Amino acid sequence: MTQPGPTAPLPRLGQGFYWQDLAVGQRFHTFRRTITETDLVNFISCTGMLEAIFIEEGYEGGAIKGRPVPGALTYTLIEGFILQTMIQGTGLAMLELQQKILAPVLVGDTIHAEVEVTALRPTSTSGRAVVTSDIHVLNQHGKTVMTYTATRLLAGRPAS
């Protein structure tokens, strides 16, 4: 294997997409993740979402059987996948978010998302672009549990 010379930059592992690498209609799917009791406890503890439905096993006043997790936990786990892969090092800002929670997610459920780029609009500043994506979050049964549209500001490819 040939080693790069002193002036050749090494590619960065985990680098997200520059907006020029994306196209409207492009689709991705994330890894899957099983939500654990520890995830729930850590999330509600750090956010203060200490609602009875989340802290009391078998809460009698709840409308959901099982151990539901906050929709915010589901959303943030999927955003973690997107951040670590699609926008790591290139995501500049979340500009707008529209979200619908369609079904409960429970401790023990395994979630993943399908992401589709729906709009790209270059800005007049520094080669950036506004990128809109539709995200569908599914559980292990293929049921859509959440949908959201995220509009982000992404960096452009650096000048050579």
Steps between C-alpha positions, in 0.01 A plus 500: 500500500637839400509760775379850411770760463542786743270729298221247435222535760366186659125440466313544827309194623137571585483821295142596418372606161565843359181630346647449151515124574122485541218501247126543532345154514811339648408252776684341792416275791664515840627222720253344742503549876313322776378737769586379849373575849832673563439729199161595644628560855799705384288711263220581743751569777704751301197671340273506804224313313409320821140437398328202670453321167880489459610435860239256631495145362141407416363850565123454533407841360684447174340431164798301370580143603866428556782739589461804270786738433468874429471590132793734561720199582402327176572818303838564663622144445424529128660846486808343659522252212456780247757721672761224524472409134328745268591840648806443720733794440271656238179575689495867598150551645154351540273766352154346524337181621147372444417176678210254536494217751287222354540207740660429836856373533565268793806383687620198300392639163762524227481814289664626184424772247472554129624841388413667169650827380205708378652842431838670448535876486850651479543821698692809400738459796816290505380224269243373750158355424168445673421128481158357584446132575197289583573244770280197568572313824396135502493233768605136472163410347542752217234727651560873462506646851612854419551725202679830488633749255834658586638808330872547564781724391785292356851599409625490143810329375811694600676694224794305358 
